[in-house]
Amino acid sequence: MLAPQAERVMALGEWEQRWQENRTGFHQPTVHKMLEKNIDKVLAGRTGVRIFFPLCGKAVDMKWLADMGHSVVGVEISENGIKQFFEESNLTYSEEPVPAIPGAKVYKSSEKNISLYQCDLYKFSSSIEGQFGAIWDRGSLVAINPGDREKYSSLIRSLMAKDCRYLLDTLLYNPELYNGPPFFVPDEQVHSLFGNSCDIELVDSVDTFEDRHRSWGLDYLTENIFLITPKE
């Protein structure tokens, strides 16, 4: 089933162009229902959790969590996306270079504990911000090039603290009908990417098919939510 999309490659510049042209249909104006529904599983009674958002865009989920007293670190290639996040959240921010990543910048909120790195995700590492107690992956694994998934899972696993609770959102559909992004990620691949070092639990599976997906040529779309935790 992976074959139809295996060779598909999106250059970073294409993502930046989507932001510049406001072709950001993946952005959600409200807190993601799956995050809201499963937030207790992610936090597990903890306060002041450090939460990582890979390919964060301008997700309103970041301010929602920061408002609860958690700290948020995101990585996003688009400067537009990052600036729109702060502006639309009515947050002031500072901008500074990241010595460890040539050309990268970090945008930090003055009022909330939010730091967003504008750089290539694969140049980010635990040496820059340490490890995290939680990760919310909505629109990241499904957005990266399918050929990069091993590299991606190795980065994510390196960012997971021992008590990390990683909430992963994947999409199931017929990849012969649509070439992505967002890309099709089968359950078996989630297990092959993370199963060696982590426990994986399917916590939710929802039919999220809408008319706009019919316009992509699809006939069904299922959203699966996994909770991934490091093995003892």
C-alpha positions in Angstrom: 0.0 0.0 0.0 3.0 2.4 0.5 4.1 2.0 -3.1 1.9 4.7 -4.7 3.5 7.5 -2.6 6.9 6.0 -1.9 8.8 8.3 -4.3 6.8 11.5 -3.5 9.0 14.4 -2.5 8.0 17.9 -1.4 10.8 20.4 -1.2 10.9 22.7 1.8 10.5 25.6 -0.6 7.1 24.2 -1.7 5.9 24.4 2.0 7.1 27.9 2.3 5.3 28.8 -0.9 2.1 27.4 0.4 2.3 29.7 3.4 3.1 32.7 1.2 0.1 31.9 -0.9 -2.1 31.2 2.1 -2.7 27.6 0.8 -2.8 26.3 4.3 -5.9 24.1 4.3 -4.2 22.0 6.9 -4.4 24.8 9.5 -7.3 24.4 12.0 -8.7 27.6 13.6 -9.7 25.8 16.8 -7.9 23.4 19.2 -7.8 20.0 17.6 -10.6 17.8 18.9 -8.4 14.7 19.2 -5.9 16.7 21.4 -8.7 18.0 23.5 -10.3 14.6 23.9 -7.0 12.9 24.8 -5.2 15.7 26.7 -5.5 13.8 30.1 -3.7 10.8 28.6 -0.9 13.1 27.3 -0.5 15.1 30.6 -1.0 12.1 32.9 -1.6 14.4 35.9 1.6 16.3 35.3 2.0 20.1 35.5 4.4 22.3 33.7 5.1 19.7 31.0 7.5 20.6 28.1 5.7 19.9 24.9 7.2 19.6 21.4 5.3 20.5 18.2 7.1 19.2 15.1 6.2 21.2 12.0 4.0 23.3 14.2 2.7 25.8 11.6 0.5 28.3 13.5 -1.4 25.7 15.5 -3.7 27.4 18.1 -3.1 24.2 20.3 0.3 25.8 21.3 -1.3 28.8 23.0 -4.0 26.6 24.6 -1.3 24.4 26.3 0.8 27.4 27.2 -2.2 29.0 28.8 -2.5 25.9 31.0 1.1 26.5 32.3 3.0 24.1 30.0 6.0 25.2 27.9 5.9 24.7 24.2 8.7 24.3 21.7 7.9 24.1 18.0 9.8 23.8 14.7 8.5 25.2 11.5 10.2 26.0 8.1 7.9 29.0 7.4 8.7 32.3 9.0 5.2 33.4 7.8 3.6 30.6 9.8 5.5 31.5 13.0 4.8 35.2 12.7 1.1 34.6 12.0 0.9 32.4 15.1 2.2 35.2 17.4 0.1 37.9 15.7 -3.1 35.9 15.7 -2.5 34.9 19.4 -1.9 38.5 20.3 1.5 37.6 21.7 4.6 39.8 21.5 7.8 38.0 20.7 11.6 38.4 20.3 13.6 37.0 17.5 17.2 35.7 17.8 19.7 33.5 15.8 20.4 29.9 16.8 24.2 29.5 16.9 24.0 25.7 16.6 21.9 25.9 13.4 23.3 28.3 10.7 20.6 30.4 9.3 18.0 29.4 11.8 16.1 31.8 14.1 14.1 31.2 17.3 11.0 33.3 18.1 10.2 33.5 21.8 7.0 34.8 23.3 7.4 37.5 25.9 4.3 36.5 27.9 4.1 32.7 27.5 6.6 29.9 27.6 6.6 29.4 23.8 9.7 29.1 21.6 9.4 28.5 17.9 12.4 27.5 15.8 12.4 28.5 12.1 14.6 25.8 10.5 14.7 22.5 8.8 13.3 20.0 11.3 16.2 17.5 10.7 18.7 20.2 11.8 16.9 20.4 15.2 18.1 18.1 18.0 18.0 17.4 21.8 21.3 19.3 22.1 19.3 22.5 21.4 16.3 22.2 23.7 16.8 18.9 25.6 14.1 16.2 25.7 10.4 16.6 26.1 7.7 15.2 28.4 5.1 15.3 25.6 4.9 15.6 21.8 1.8 16.4 19.8 2.2 15.3 16.2 -0.7 16.5 14.1 0.2 17.1 10.5 3.9 16.3 10.9 4.5 12.6 10.2 1.8 12.8 7.5 3.5 15.8 5.9 7.1 14.7 5.7 8.3 12.9 2.6 7.4 9.2 2.9 11.1 8.3 2.2 12.2 10.2 5.3 10.1 8.3 7.9 13.0 6.3 9.4 15.0 9.5 9.8 12.0 11.2 11.3 11.2 8.5 13.8 14.9 8.4 14.9 14.7 12.2 15.5 11.4 12.0 17.5 12.7 9.1 19.6 15.8 11.1 20.5 13.6 14.0 21.7 11.5 11.8 24.0 12.3 12.0 27.7 11.8 8.7 29.7 8.3 9.9 30.8 7.4 11.3 27.3 3.8 10.8 26.1 3.7 11.2 22.3 0.3 11.7 20.7 0.5 10.9 17.0 -2.3 11.6 14.5 -2.2 9.5 11.2 -4.5 9.3 8.2 -5.8 6.2 6.4 -7.1 6.4 2.9 -6.5 4.8 -0.5 -3.1 6.2 -1.6 -3.8 5.1 -5.2 -6.4 7.8 -5.4 -4.4 10.8 -4.0 -0.7 11.4 -3.9 -0.5 13.6 -0.8 0.3 15.5 1.3 -1.1 14.7 3.8 0.3 11.3 3.2 -1.2 7.9 4.0 0.5 6.2 7.1 -0.6 2.7 7.8 -0.8 1.4 11.3 1.8 -1.3 10.6 4.3 1.4 9.7 3.7 3.2 13.0 4.6 0.0 14.7 7.7 -0.6 12.6 8.9 3.0 13.2 8.4 3.1 16.9 7.6 -0.4 18.2 11.2 -1.5 19.0 11.7 1.1 21.7 8.1 2.2 22.5 4.8 1.0 23.6 2.1 1.9 21.1 -1.6 2.2 21.9 -4.4 3.1 19.5 -6.5 5.5 21.6 -8.9 6.8 18.9 -10.1 6.1 15.4 -12.5 8.5 13.7 -14.1 8.8 10.3 -13.2 12.3 9.3 -14.2 12.1 5.6 -15.6 15.5 4.4 -16.7 16.9 1.0 -13.2 18.5 0.5 -11.7 15.0 0.7 -14.0 13.9 -2.1 -12.5 16.7 -4.2 -9.1 15.0 -3.6 -10.6 11.9 -5.3 -10.9 10.0 -2.0 -13.8 7.7 -1.0 -12.9 7.4 2.7 -10.6 9.0 5.3 -9.9 7.7 8.8 -7.9 9.5 11.4 -6.1 7.3 13.9 -4.6 8.6 17.2 -1.8 6.7 18.8 -0.3 7.2 22.3 3.4 6.3 22.1 5.5 5.9 25.3 9.1 4.7 25.8 9.4 1.2 27.0 10.5 0.8 30.6 
